[in-house]
Amino acid sequence: MATENADQPPKEPSLLQQSVENFGKGAVAAISDVGGVAYLGFQVFRWTFRRPFRLQNFFAQLDFVGVGSIFIVGLTGMFTGMVMAHQSARAFELFDAESMVGPTVALTLTRELAPVFSALMVTMRAGSSMCTELGTMRVTEQVDALETMAVNPIQYLLVPRVLSSLIMVPALTMLFNTAGMGGSYMVSVILKGISAGTFLNRTQQWLDPIDLYEGLIKAAVFGLSVSLVCCYKGFNASGGAKGVGQATTQAMVASALSIFILDFVVGVMLH
């Protein structure tokens, strides 16, 4: 009997067991990543105030993250405002309330769409580049070479990227607001025939500075989270070119999820 039992192949795990195991592995990996990003944020904060201050790297990243994203953010903002104005006007025409198109678009842009879309554009354009560049440096041992030369890689590579994202995402959000309201004005006044005075007066009446502040706070939080996630994934990449590609994909997904999750959390905290 013992010989017969030994010859039998092991039982394959059931579908339920496999599902539970996969869920557990995913949960452990997610918790590990959250802890890794938080610790990396602490390290970046600690090295931000230590000499030497690498201003050349910092300004280069400001140019890359901010100036390089002006066109795509402005274009996205303009068409977002145009679409919102067109759809809002169609809805308000049912209630003879076309004068509310301006404030509706303004409040939606400043509070939600501008910070979220600006952060997503920066994620796709600059965040992916950050992750790929850092991952390539890691797998080609350039990061190890910096440590060999007594250069802290977090201060040299990560601090400029994180600080530039923290500063430039709110600035790009204001650009998005401006372009979005410009597109909304064109559609509302030129295409829909709404009075320009009514559009501007109603917008000024309902839009509060606190709405702009809320969007800028969200944008700063998004910029910090996106840069930390992308830097964390790239800085810890392994496995050659394939590993760098996987790290970039994971960084994009995690960054987008963090934007939407933090959008809700920060919105609740501010209200």
TALIN-V870996 format. One record per residue. N is the residue number from 1. RES is the residue in three letters. PHI is phi in whole degrees, 0 to 359 (* if undefined). PSI is psi in whole degrees, -180 to 180 (* if undefined). BURIAL is I if it has 9 or more other ideal C-beta (glycine too) atoms within 8 Angstrom, else O. Layout:
{{N & RES & PHI & PSI & BURIAL} {N & RES & PHI & PSI & BURIAL}}
//
This chain:
{{1 & MET & * & -40 & O} {2 & ALA & 295 & -37 & O} {3 & THR & 292 & -39 & O} {4 & GLU & 295 & -42 & O} {5 & ASN & 294 & -35 & O} {6 & ALA & 290 & -31 & O} {7 & ASP & 281 & -16 & O} {8 & GLN & 289 & 137 & O} {9 & PRO & 292 & 152 & O} {10 & PRO & 294 & 147 & O} {11 & LYS & 291 & 137 & O} {12 & GLU & 286 & 141 & O} {13 & PRO & 297 & 146 & O} {14 & SER & 288 & 166 & O} {15 & LEU & 297 & -39 & O} {16 & LEU & 296 & -42 & O} {17 & GLN & 296 & -43 & O} {18 & GLN & 297 & -40 & I} {19 & SER & 296 & -44 & O} {20 & VAL & 296 & -42 & O} {21 & GLU & 296 & -44 & I} {22 & ASN & 296 & -40 & O} {23 & PHE & 296 & -42 & O} {24 & GLY & 296 & -43 & O} {25 & LYS & 297 & -42 & O} {26 & GLY & 296 & -41 & O} {27 & ALA & 294 & -43 & O} {28 & VAL & 296 & -42 & O} {29 & ALA & 296 & -40 & O} {30 & ALA & 295 & -44 & O} {31 & ILE & 295 & -40 & O} {32 & SER & 297 & -41 & O} {33 & ASP & 294 & -41 & I} {34 & VAL & 298 & -44 & O} {35 & GLY & 296 & -40 & O} {36 & GLY & 295 & -42 & I} {37 & VAL & 294 & -42 & I} {38 & ALA & 297 & -43 & O} {39 & TYR & 294 & -38 & O} {40 & LEU & 296 & -39 & I} {41 & GLY & 299 & -40 & I} {42 & PHE & 296 & -41 & O} {43 & GLN & 295 & -42 & I} {44 & VAL & 297 & -44 & I} {45 & PHE & 298 & -41 & O} {46 & ARG & 294 & -39 & O} {47 & TRP & 274 & -9 & I} {48 & THR & 296 & -35 & O} {49 & PHE & 259 & 16 & O} {50 & ARG & 254 & 144 & O} {51 & ARG & 283 & 154 & O} {52 & PRO & 278 & 145 & O} {53 & PHE & 276 & 113 & O} {54 & ARG & 271 & 79 & I} {55 & LEU & 292 & -32 & O} {56 & GLN & 296 & -44 & O} {57 & ASN & 296 & -39 & I} {58 & PHE & 296 & -47 & I} {59 & PHE & 291 & -32 & O} {60 & ALA & 295 & -39 & I} {61 & GLN & 286 & -33 & I} {62 & LEU & 300 & -42 & I} {63 & ASP & 294 & -43 & I} {64 & PHE & 291 & -48 & I} {65 & VAL & 286 & -45 & I} {66 & GLY & 271 & -63 & I} {67 & VAL & 298 & -40 & O} {68 & GLY & 293 & -18 & I} {69 & SER & 260 & 1 & I} {70 & ILE & 299 & -47 & I} {71 & PHE & 296 & -50 & O} {72 & ILE & 293 & -37 & I} {73 & VAL & 290 & -43 & I} {74 & GLY & 297 & -43 & I} {75 & LEU & 295 & -44 & I} {76 & THR & 297 & -42 & I} {77 & GLY & 296 & -42 & I} {78 & MET & 298 & -48 & I} {79 & PHE & 287 & -29 & I} {80 & THR & 296 & -45 & I} {81 & GLY & 297 & -39 & I} {82 & MET & 295 & -44 & I} {83 & VAL & 295 & -43 & O} {84 & MET & 296 & -42 & I} {85 & ALA & 296 & -42 & I} {86 & HIS & 297 & -47 & I} {87 & GLN & 290 & -39 & O} {88 & SER & 294 & -41 & I} {89 & ALA & 298 & -40 & I} {90 & ARG & 297 & -38 & O} {91 & ALA & 287 & -44 & O} {92 & PHE & 288 & -21 & I} {93 & GLU & 298 & -27 & O} {94 & LEU & 293 & -24 & O} {95 & PHE & 245 & 11 & O} {96 & ASP & 54 & 43 & O} {97 & ALA & 234 & 42 & O} {98 & GLU & 298 & -21 & I} {99 & SER & 293 & -15 & I} {100 & MET & 271 & 2 & I} {101 & VAL & 297 & -47 & I} {102 & GLY & 303 & -57 & I} {103 & PRO & 296 & -33 & I} {104 & THR & 297 & -47 & I} {105 & VAL & 295 & -42 & I} {106 & ALA & 297 & -46 & I} {107 & LEU & 294 & -40 & I} {108 & THR & 293 & -41 & I} {109 & LEU & 294 & -52 & I} {110 & THR & 293 & -38 & I} {111 & ARG & 277 & -39 & I} {112 & GLU & 236 & -63 & I} {113 & LEU & 292 & -41 & I} {114 & ALA & 298 & -53 & I} {115 & PRO & 295 & -38 & I} {116 & VAL & 292 & -50 & I} {117 & PHE & 292 & -38 & I} {118 & SER & 298 & -43 & I} {119 & ALA & 295 & -38 & I} {120 & LEU & 294 & -41 & I} {121 & MET & 296 & -42 & I} {122 & VAL & 295 & -37 & I} {123 & THR & 298 & -48 & I} {124 & MET & 291 & -37 & O} {125 & ARG & 270 & -55 & I} {126 & ALA & 268 & -38 & I} {127 & GLY & 297 & -43 & I} {128 & SER & 297 & -38 & I} {129 & SER & 294 & -42 & I} {130 & MET & 303 & -49 & I} {131 & CYS & 297 & -45 & I} {132 & THR & 295 & -43 & I} {133 & GLU & 295 & -46 & I} {134 & LEU & 293 & -40 & I} {135 & GLY & 297 & -41 & I} {136 & THR & 296 & -41 & I} {137 & MET & 295 & -34 & I} {138 & ARG & 290 & -48 & I} {139 & VAL & 287 & -23 & I} {140 & THR & 266 & 10 & O} {141 & GLU & 66 & 22 & O} {142 & GLN & 289 & -33 & I} {143 & VAL & 295 & -42 & I} {144 & ASP & 297 & -35 & O} {145 & ALA & 295 & -38 & O} {146 & LEU & 298 & -43 & I} {147 & GLU & 295 & -36 & I} {148 & THR & 297 & -34 & O} {149 & MET & 273 & 14 & O} {150 & ALA & 64 & 32 & O} {151 & VAL & 252 & 121 & O} {152 & ASN & 289 & 119 & O} {153 & PRO & 293 & -28 & I} {154 & ILE & 292 & -44 & I} {155 & GLN & 291 & -39 & I} {156 & TYR & 281 & -39 & I} {157 & LEU & 257 & -42 & I} {158 & LEU & 269 & -41 & I} {159 & VAL & 302 & -47 & I} {160 & PRO & 300 & -38 & I} {161 & ARG & 292 & -43 & I} {162 & VAL & 291 & -45 & I} {163 & LEU & 295 & -40 & I} {164 & SER & 295 & -39 & I} {165 & SER & 292 & -40 & I} {166 & LEU & 299 & -34 & I} {167 & ILE & 272 & -43 & I} {168 & MET & 278 & -27 & I} {169 & VAL & 296 & -44 & I} {170 & PRO & 298 & -37 & I} {171 & ALA & 296 & -41 & I} {172 & LEU & 292 & -29 & I} {173 & THR & 295 & -41 & I} {174 & MET & 295 & -38 & I} {175 & LEU & 297 & -42 & I} {176 & PHE & 299 & -44 & I} {177 & ASN & 301 & -46 & I} {178 & THR & 296 & -48 & I} {179 & ALA & 294 & -39 & I} {180 & GLY & 295 & -43 & I} {181 & MET & 291 & -33 & I} {182 & GLY & 296 & -45 & I} {183 & GLY & 295 & -39 & I} {184 & SER & 295 & -40 & I} {185 & TYR & 297 & -44 & I} {186 & MET & 299 & -46 & I} {187 & VAL & 292 & -43 & I} {188 & SER & 291 & -46 & I} {189 & VAL & 276 & -46 & I} {190 & ILE & 279 & -46 & O} {191 & LEU & 271 & -40 & O} {192 & LYS & 266 & -10 & I} {193 & GLY & 75 & 19 & O} {194 & ILE & 285 & 141 & I} {195 & SER & 299 & 133 & O} {196 & ALA & 298 & -40 & O} {197 & GLY & 296 & -42 & O} {198 & THR & 297 & -44 & I} {199 & PHE & 301 & -49 & I} {200 & LEU & 289 & -42 & I} {201 & ASN & 295 & -44 & O} {202 & ARG & 295 & -40 & I} {203 & THR & 297 & -44 & I} {204 & GLN & 295 & -34 & O} {205 & GLN & 291 & -40 & O} {206 & TRP & 262 & -23 & I} {207 & LEU & 276 & 126 & I} {208 & ASP & 252 & 151 & O} {209 & PRO & 302 & -30 & O} {210 & ILE & 298 & -29 & O} {211 & ASP & 293 & -40 & I} {212 & LEU & 295 & -42 & I} {213 & TYR & 297 & -40 & O} {214 & GLU & 299 & -44 & I} {215 & GLY & 295 & -38 & I} {216 & LEU & 290 & -37 & I} {217 & ILE & 297 & -45 & I} {218 & LYS & 300 & -43 & I} {219 & ALA & 298 & -41 & I} {220 & ALA & 296 & -42 & I} {221 & VAL & 296 & -43 & I} {222 & PHE & 297 & -44 & I} {223 & GLY & 299 & -40 & I} {224 & LEU & 294 & -47 & I} {225 & SER & 294 & -43 & I} {226 & VAL & 296 & -46 & I} {227 & SER & 294 & -40 & I} {228 & LEU & 294 & -43 & I} {229 & VAL & 296 & -47 & I} {230 & CYS & 294 & -42 & I} {231 & CYS & 294 & -38 & I} {232 & TYR & 296 & -47 & I} {233 & LYS & 295 & -43 & I} {234 & GLY & 290 & -40 & I} {235 & PHE & 293 & -26 & I} {236 & ASN & 251 & 19 & I} {237 & ALA & 291 & 154 & I} {238 & SER & 204 & 163 & O} {239 & GLY & 94 & 24 & O} {240 & GLY & 72 & -154 & O} {241 & ALA & 298 & -39 & O} {242 & LYS & 296 & -41 & O} {243 & GLY & 295 & -37 & I} {244 & VAL & 295 & -43 & I} {245 & GLY & 297 & -42 & O} {246 & GLN & 295 & -40 & I} {247 & ALA & 296 & -40 & I} {248 & THR & 294 & -43 & I} {249 & THR & 299 & -46 & O} {250 & GLN & 297 & -38 & I} {251 & ALA & 295 & -42 & I} {252 & MET & 296 & -45 & I} {253 & VAL & 295 & -47 & O} {254 & ALA & 295 & -38 & I} {255 & SER & 295 & -45 & I} {256 & ALA & 297 & -43 & I} {257 & LEU & 297 & -42 & O} {258 & SER & 296 & -35 & I} {259 & ILE & 297 & -48 & I} {260 & PHE & 290 & -38 & I} {261 & ILE & 293 & -47 & O} {262 & LEU & 292 & -28 & I} {263 & ASP & 301 & -45 & I} {264 & PHE & 291 & -46 & O} {265 & VAL & 297 & -48 & O} {266 & VAL & 294 & -39 & I} {267 & GLY & 300 & -42 & I} {268 & VAL & 294 & -41 & O} {269 & MET & 295 & -36 & O} {270 & LEU & 282 & -13 & O} {271 & HIS & 242 & * & O}}
//
